[in-house]
Amino acid sequence: MTQPMKLYCFGESGNAYKCALALNMTDQDWEPVFVDFFNGETRTPEFRAINEMGEVPVLVDGDTTLTQSGVILDYLSSKSGKMGGRSAAERREVLRWMFWDNHRLSGMIGPRRFIANFLPEDKRPEGTIPYLQGRLKAAYTILNDHLAGRNWLVGDAPTMADLSCCGYLYYPEPFGFDRADWPHIDAWLDRIAALPGWKHPYELMQRALPAATA
C-alpha cells in the first residue's frame, strides 16, 4: 500500500502553507508532521538529517525528499499534472512568478511578519521593519497591477504561481498588509479561497504558538 506523503511543517510557516495548499488542491494523499520550530527542533541533528538547511517545509514522498517550497510546488504540479500551466510557455511563466515571489514577496513578508509578531521587541533590529515595508509596498504594487483585468497570475486557470504568491497573505498576524488597499489582490485572494481544497493555514497545519502569542 502506498504511504501518504509527509509534509514537515508548522502552522505559522507561510512557505509550508503554500505546499499544504498545493497538496490539498492537487488531491494528494498526505499528512502533516508537526515541527516545533520555536523550541529549536529545526536546529537538532535529527531534523538536519532530514534537511541539512534546517528549514521547513520538507516533503517526503516515498524515497523522494524535497525541500524549498518552490521545488515542492513544481514537483506536485509535475506529479499530479495539475496547476503547472497549460503549455511550455505558461510553465516558464509560472516559474518566473514563483522565483519572483521567493525573492521579492514571500522573501520580504517572512522576516517582516516574524520580526513584528514572533520576535521580542527588544530584539528587533532597528530600522528593519520600515525597510522591509518599503520593499513590500513595491512588490504589492507589482502584484496588484498584474492582477488588474485578470483572474489568475498565469493564463486562465489557477497555477502554482498563485499558490506561491498568496501563501503569506491569508495570515491574521499584522505585517503591514491591508487587503482593502489592494483591490485586485483582494479579489484574487477571494477567488483562491473559493477553490476546492482551500483551507486557512491554521486549519491545515498545527500551530507552534498559542493564538494569543501573535
C-alpha positions in Angstrom: 0.0 0.0 0.0 1.3 3.4 -0.9 2.1 5.6 2.1 0.8 9.1 2.3 3.2 11.9 1.6 4.5 13.6 4.7 4.9 17.4 4.9 7.1 18.6 7.8 5.6 21.9 8.8 4.1 24.1 11.4 1.1 26.4 11.2 2.9 29.8 11.3 5.2 28.9 8.3 3.9 30.7 5.1 6.2 28.6 2.9 4.9 25.4 4.4 1.3 26.7 3.9 1.9 27.0 0.2 2.8 23.4 0.0 0.0 22.2 2.2 -2.4 24.1 -0.1 -0.9 22.5 -3.2 -1.2 19.0 -1.7 -4.9 19.7 -0.9 -5.7 21.3 -4.2 -4.0 18.6 -6.3 -5.8 15.9 -4.4 -2.8 14.2 -2.8 -2.8 11.7 0.0 -0.7 13.5 2.6 -0.3 14.2 6.3 1.3 17.0 8.2 4.3 16.2 10.5 4.5 18.9 13.1 7.9 20.6 13.6 8.4 22.5 16.9 10.2 25.4 15.3 10.1 27.9 18.1 11.7 25.4 20.5 14.6 24.8 18.2 13.6 21.5 16.5 14.9 22.5 13.1 18.4 23.0 14.7 18.6 19.5 16.0 20.8 16.8 14.4 17.7 14.6 13.9 16.0 17.3 11.8 19.2 18.3 10.0 19.4 14.6 8.9 16.1 15.3 7.0 17.0 18.7 5.8 20.6 20.0 6.1 19.3 23.6 5.6 17.4 23.4 8.9 14.1 24.7 7.4 10.5 23.7 6.7 8.8 22.7 4.6 10.1 19.3 3.8 8.1 16.9 1.6 8.7 13.2 1.8 7.1 11.1 -0.9 8.4 7.5 -0.5 12.1 7.6 -1.4 12.0 11.2 -2.5 12.7 14.0 0.0 12.3 17.6 -1.2 13.0 20.9 0.4 12.3 24.6 -0.6 8.7 25.5 -1.3 9.3 26.3 -5.0 10.8 22.9 -5.6 7.9 21.2 -3.8 5.3 23.1 -5.7 6.9 22.3 -9.0 7.2 18.6 -8.0 3.5 18.5 -7.1 2.4 20.0 -10.4 4.5 17.5 -12.3 3.3 14.6 -10.3 -0.3 15.5 -10.5 -0.4 17.1 -13.9 -2.3 20.0 -12.3 -1.6 23.7 -11.8 1.6 23.8 -13.8 0.4 25.8 -16.7 -1.2 24.6 -20.0 1.9 24.9 -22.2 5.6 25.1 -22.0 5.4 28.9 -22.2 2.9 29.0 -19.4 5.1 26.7 -17.2 8.0 29.1 -17.7 5.8 32.0 -16.6 4.6 30.0 -13.6 8.3 29.5 -12.6 9.0 33.2 -13.2 6.3 34.3 -10.7 7.4 31.6 -8.2 11.0 32.9 -8.4 9.8 36.5 -8.0 7.7 35.5 -5.0 10.6 33.8 -3.3 12.8 36.8 -3.8 10.6 39.8 -3.7 7.3 38.9 -1.9 7.5 36.0 0.5 11.2 36.6 0.9 10.2 40.0 2.4 6.9 39.1 4.2 8.5 36.3 6.1 11.1 38.3 8.0 8.7 41.3 8.3 6.0 39.2 9.9 8.4 37.3 12.1 10.1 40.4 13.5 6.8 42.1 14.2 4.9 39.1 15.7 7.3 36.5 17.0 10.5 38.3 18.0 10.6 40.2 21.3 10.5 43.9 20.8 13.9 44.4 22.4 15.5 42.1 19.9 14.0 43.7 16.8 16.8 45.2 14.6 16.3 49.0 14.4 15.0 50.2 11.0 14.4 46.7 9.7 10.6 46.9 9.6 10.4 50.2 7.7 12.9 49.0 5.2 11.0 45.7 4.6 7.7 47.6 4.4 9.0 49.8 1.6 10.2 46.8 -0.3 6.8 45.1 0.2 4.9 48.1 -1.0 6.7 47.9 -4.3 6.0 44.2 -4.5 2.3 44.6 -3.7 2.1 47.2 -6.4 3.5 44.9 -9.0 1.2 42.1 -7.9 -1.9 44.3 -7.8 -1.2 45.9 -11.2 -0.6 42.5 -12.8 -4.0 41.2 -11.5 -5.9 44.1 -12.9 -8.2 42.6 -15.6 -7.2 39.0 -15.0 -8.3 36.3 -12.6 -5.0 34.4 -12.2 -1.3 35.2 -12.4 -0.7 33.0 -15.4 -3.2 32.0 -18.1 -6.8 31.4 -17.5 -6.6 28.9 -14.6 -5.0 28.8 -11.2 -1.4 27.6 -11.1 1.3 27.0 -8.6 2.3 30.7 -9.2 -0.9 31.7 -7.5 -0.3 29.4 -4.5 3.2 30.6 -4.1 2.4 34.3 -4.1 -0.8 34.0 -2.0 0.8 31.9 0.8 1.5 34.6 3.4 -1.4 36.8 2.6 -4.1 34.9 4.5 -2.3 35.1 7.8 -4.1 37.1 10.6 -1.0 38.4 12.3 -0.3 42.1 11.3 2.5 42.7 8.9 1.6 45.9 7.2 -0.7 44.4 4.6 -4.3 45.5 4.4 -6.3 43.8 1.7 -8.5 46.9 1.3 -5.5 48.8 0.0 -5.0 46.4 -2.9 -8.4 45.7 -4.5 -7.1 43.3 -7.3 -5.1 41.3 -4.8 -8.2 41.2 -2.5 -10.4 39.8 -5.2 -7.8 37.3 -6.3 -7.4 36.0 -2.7 -11.2 35.5 -2.6 -11.1 33.6 -5.8 -8.3 31.3 -4.5 -10.2 30.8 -1.2 -13.2 29.6 -3.2 -11.3 26.8 -4.9 -11.8 23.2 -3.9 -9.3 22.2 -1.3 -8.6 25.6 0.1 -8.3 25.9 3.9 -6.9 28.5 6.2 -3.3 27.8 7.3 -4.2 27.1 10.9 -6.8 24.6 9.7 -4.2 22.7 7.6 -1.3 22.7 10.0 -0.8 22.7 13.8 0.3 26.0 15.3 3.6 26.1 17.1 2.5 29.0 19.3 -0.9 29.7 21.0 -3.1 32.2 19.2 -2.6 34.8 22.0 1.2 34.9 21.3 0.8 36.7 18.0 
